[in-house]
Amino acid sequence: MSDGRQVLHFRPRRYGRWSQNLEVTFGEVVPGGKPPLLKRRRELTREQAITLWAERRRCRAPGARPRRSAPRTDPRSPSRSPPPVCTHRGSSCPGAGVSVFPLLVIVHALAATVWTGGHLVLDLGVLPRALRAQDAAQIRAFEEVFEPLGLTSLALQVITGLRMGWIYLPGLQGLFSPANPMGMLVGVKLLLLAATAVLALHARLRLIPNLSDDNLSGLAWHIRGITALAIAFVVVGALIRLGGWS
């Protein structure tokens, strides 16, 4: 696909029942009929490739403003205007979406590392010592240090996760659809997010304010549950990045 200035070439890489990936080559048109100048390659899922294809076609729509280019210097070539190129800014054009997506993945992965790692430390390190000593003060001390960082990382996961989910499933089409494995994975992650939010609010509003040495065992099951959800977050997120369970 070419708009007269840039070239996109789609090539299947992996096509299975649960994993469908394509390699997209980005290039620039070289005057004089020469082969395009290749810039970079990127492996996308089938849904991402379809989205990129639709966005590029939309950018070539008649409503897009044309961008003027330098006139041809070859006197043998006919004088004609280049095809219109989309100049819209933001995520509606493929260039902006492709550049933002890696940043979303990095921020989401860092936030998931903080959230999951912190709860693993709490579940496997702090909680057993507190249960043996029946000392709720150890849990309170850890929560005072980890809570601001943990809630911030959870908020970042929600924001970046919803944005990436919109990129994978534009308009959330195919969410929870058995025919769309990516839609099922995104839907499962949204359910995990809802369960995590419920447990986090319950702990912050009910358990932590009333925490004492006598009801420490009730909080222990809550900590184990939210840690399991955090691990499930990581597993489902990895499956989404891998294109499914192949």
C-alpha positions in Angstrom: 0.0 0.0 0.0 1.3 3.4 -1.0 0.0 7.0 -0.6 2.6 8.4 -3.0 5.1 9.3 -0.2 5.1 6.3 2.2 4.9 2.6 1.5 3.5 -0.2 3.7 4.1 -3.8 2.9 2.2 -6.6 4.8 3.6 -10.1 5.0 2.2 -13.0 7.1 4.6 -14.3 9.7 2.7 -16.7 11.9 -0.8 -17.9 11.1 -2.3 -20.4 13.6 -5.5 -20.9 15.3 -4.6 -18.7 18.3 -1.7 -16.7 16.9 -1.9 -14.6 13.7 1.0 -12.2 13.2 2.1 -10.1 10.2 5.4 -8.3 9.4 4.8 -4.7 8.3 7.6 -3.0 6.4 7.6 0.8 6.5 9.3 2.7 3.6 9.4 5.9 1.6 8.8 6.3 -2.1 11.9 7.2 -4.1 11.4 9.5 -7.2 12.2 8.1 -10.6 10.5 4.8 -10.2 13.3 3.3 -8.0 12.5 0.7 -5.3 11.1 2.2 -2.1 13.6 3.1 0.6 13.0 0.7 3.5 13.0 2.4 7.0 11.9 -0.2 9.5 10.1 -3.5 10.1 7.5 -4.2 12.8 5.7 -7.4 13.7 2.0 -6.8 14.5 -0.9 -8.9 15.4 -3.7 -9.4 12.8 -5.9 -7.0 14.7 -3.2 -4.3 14.8 -2.5 -4.8 11.1 -6.1 -4.4 10.2 -6.4 -1.3 12.2 -3.2 0.2 10.6 -4.6 -0.7 7.1 -8.0 1.0 7.9 -6.3 4.1 9.3 -4.0 4.5 6.3 -7.0 4.1 4.0 -8.9 6.7 6.0 -6.0 9.1 5.8 -6.2 8.8 2.1 -9.8 9.7 2.1 -11.0 12.8 0.1 -11.6 14.8 3.3 -7.9 14.7 4.2 -5.9 17.8 3.4 -3.3 17.3 0.7 0.4 18.0 1.6 2.4 19.7 -1.2 5.7 18.2 -2.1 8.7 19.5 -4.1 8.1 19.6 -7.9 9.7 16.9 -10.0 13.1 17.8 -11.3 13.2 15.2 -14.1 12.0 16.9 -17.3 11.1 13.6 -18.9 8.5 12.8 -16.2 5.0 14.3 -16.6 4.0 17.1 -14.3 1.3 16.0 -11.9 0.3 16.5 -8.3 1.1 13.8 -5.8 -1.8 11.9 -4.2 -3.2 13.5 -1.0 -1.3 12.5 2.2 -3.0 12.7 5.6 -1.7 15.4 7.8 -4.0 14.9 10.8 -2.3 14.8 14.1 -2.9 12.4 17.0 -3.7 8.8 17.2 -6.0 8.8 14.1 -3.1 8.4 11.7 -0.9 5.3 11.7 2.4 7.1 12.3 1.2 8.5 15.7 -0.4 5.2 16.8 2.8 3.2 16.0 5.0 5.7 17.9 2.8 5.8 21.0 2.2 2.0 21.3 5.8 1.1 22.4 5.6 3.8 25.1 2.3 2.4 26.4 3.8 -1.1 26.5 6.9 0.0 28.5 4.9 2.1 31.0 2.4 -0.8 31.4 5.1 -3.3 32.0 6.9 -1.2 34.6 3.7 -0.5 36.5 2.8 -4.3 36.4 6.3 -5.0 37.7 5.8 -2.7 40.7 2.3 -3.9 41.4 3.0 -7.7 41.1 6.5 -7.6 42.7 5.2 -5.6 45.7 2.4 -8.0 46.4 4.8 -11.0 46.0 7.1 -9.5 48.6 4.1 -8.9 50.9 2.6 -12.4 50.4 5.8 -14.4 50.6 8.0 -12.3 52.8 6.2 -9.9 55.1 2.9 -11.9 55.7 4.4 -15.2 57.0 6.5 -13.3 59.6 3.5 -11.3 60.7 1.3 -14.4 61.0 3.9 -16.3 63.0 4.3 -13.3 65.4 0.6 -12.3 65.2 1.8 -8.8 64.7 -0.3 -6.6 62.5 2.2 -3.7 62.8 4.5 -5.4 60.2 1.7 -5.3 57.7 0.8 -1.7 58.5 4.5 -0.7 58.1 4.7 -2.3 54.7 1.4 -0.8 53.5 2.5 2.7 54.6 5.6 2.4 52.3 4.1 0.5 49.4 0.5 1.9 49.2 1.3 5.2 47.4 3.6 3.5 44.9 1.3 0.5 44.5 -1.9 2.5 43.9 0.0 4.7 41.4 1.2 1.7 39.5 -2.3 0.3 39.5 -3.7 3.5 38.0 -1.0 3.5 35.3 -1.9 -0.1 34.5 -5.6 0.9 34.1 -4.9 3.9 31.9 -2.3 2.3 29.6 -4.2 -1.1 29.5 -7.4 0.6 28.4 -5.6 2.5 25.7 -3.8 -0.6 24.4 -7.1 -2.5 24.5 -8.6 0.2 22.3 -5.7 -0.3 19.9 -6.0 -4.1 19.8 -9.9 -3.9 19.6 -11.0 -0.6 18.0 -14.3 0.3 19.5 -13.9 -2.9 21.7 -15.3 -4.9 18.8 -15.1 -8.6 19.3 -14.7 -8.3 23.1 -15.5 -11.7 24.7 -16.1 -13.2 21.3 -15.2 -16.9 21.1 -14.2 -16.4 17.5 -11.6 -13.7 18.4 -9.0 -15.0 20.8 -7.5 -11.5 21.3 -11.0 -10.2 22.2 -11.3 -13.0 24.8 -7.9 -12.2 26.3 -8.7 -8.5 26.5 -12.0 -9.3 28.1 -10.4 -11.6 30.7 -7.9 -8.9 31.6 -10.8 -6.4 32.1 -12.5 -8.9 34.4 -9.2 -9.2 36.4 -9.0 -5.5 36.5 -12.5 -5.2 38.0 -11.8 -7.9 40.6 -8.6 -6.2 41.6 -10.3 -2.8 41.9 -13.0 -4.4 44.2 -10.4 -6.1 46.4 -8.2 -3.0 46.6 -11.1 -0.8 47.6 -12.3 -3.3 50.2 -8.9 -3.5 51.7 -8.4 0.2 51.8 -11.8 1.1 53.2 -12.7 -1.9 55.4 -9.7 -4.1 56.3 -6.7 -1.7 56.7 -8.5 0.8 59.0 -9.7 -2.0 61.3 -6.6 -4.1 61.2 -5.5 -5.7 64.5 -3.6 -8.7 65.7 -6.9 -10.6 66.1 -8.2 -10.3 62.5 -4.9 -10.7 60.8 -5.8 -14.0 59.3 -8.7 -12.4 57.4 -6.4 -10.0 55.7 -4.0 -12.8 54.8 -6.6 -14.4 52.5 -7.2 -11.0 51.0 -3.5 -10.6 50.3 -3.2 -14.0 48.7 -6.2 -13.3 46.5 -4.9 -10.0 45.2 -1.5 -11.5 44.6 -3.0 -14.3 42.5 -4.9 -11.7 40.5 -1.7 -9.7 40.0 0.1 -12.9 38.7 -2.9 -13.6 36.4 -2.6 -10.0 35.1 1.0 -10.7 34.0 0.2 -14.0 32.4 -2.8 -12.7 30.4 -0.8 -9.6 29.4 2.0 -11.8 28.1 -0.4 -13.9 26.1 -1.8 -10.7 24.5 1.6 -9.6 23.5 2.4 -13.0 22.1 -0.8 -13.0 20.1 -2.5 -15.8 22.0 -1.8 -19.3 23.2 -0.4 -21.1 20.2 
